[in-house]
């Protein structure tokens, strides 16, 4: 199957014809305007290798994310970064290409932290392998992480090897009422204590926290934190953005900030995750105003969902960083045919 990918990419490069790398299409909304003829990856599916005792799995790009997670669950294991699906057709390749992590990210680490290696078909139709299938084999490890989150602009992710984690023995979700400033202080204080906090959100005056670990550890932390017990299904609603906050047509901004940053003085409604480091904003404020507020807070802002993305989804890069990105794009995709403009108009 990789031979088919190679042929199609070589042909597109020769004709300078843009290709749109696509799995289930669950993340088509993410990034800038979609361009090019679709190169569907779903036929190249299946788990290549799975070693539960080694906590490592290798899967092909077209594998349904739900199928992979079901296989892992049968062995009491999971993807630690808790990736969002945004649809039943979400694939492993799309998951890696988007590079998005879910509620557990602040406690477990980001998706790219768990990528051990991958096989990539670049813009010249070459099959390149980076990293390995075990943690001790880290040759090319940084390149694997570089490709993660590149939205298919550097190559087609054909296969990926991921580090896994055991599922928590038990979990509990608690809710406390408090204003935003106090919630931010509380979440940062918890982060400095030996508490099994695996996720947090704040929205509309309510701080929700998930505890994960041993039964004894969760029980002790519950007594320390207090609050009211709520249904743990809350987290899937946040991860998949089914919560009412994410609905409607008003632009949705994703702000990455230092967890200790004060509440931003921007119009709109906020939902906070990751102990204060991820702040979702539903606002009609201008892109310039949102990005300037994020910059002043020493972070950056991404236009995650919006009817109009003329302002560009991703924060503008400084000239030196843009030059590095363009050089990387040129090295992997000299003809510029893979998902052109998906991240930045310049490549």
Secondary structure, DSSP 8 states (H G I E B T S, - for coil): -HHHHHHHHHHHHHHT--EEEESS-TTTTSSS---SEEEE-TTS-SEEEEETTTTEEEEETTSBHHHHHHHHHHTTEE-TT----SSTT-BHHHHHHHT---TTHHHH--GGGGEEEEEEE-TTS-EEEEE-SSTT--TTHHHHHHHTTSTTSS-EEEEEEEE-EE--SEEEEEEEE--HHHHHHHHHHHHTSS--EEEEEEETTEEEEEEEE-HHHHHHHHHHH--EEE-TTHHHHHHTT-SGGG-SSS-EEEEE--TT------SSEEEEEGGGTEEEEE--S-HHHHHHHHHHTT-EEEEEE-S--TT-SS----HHHHHHHHHHHHHH-TT--BSTTSS-TT-
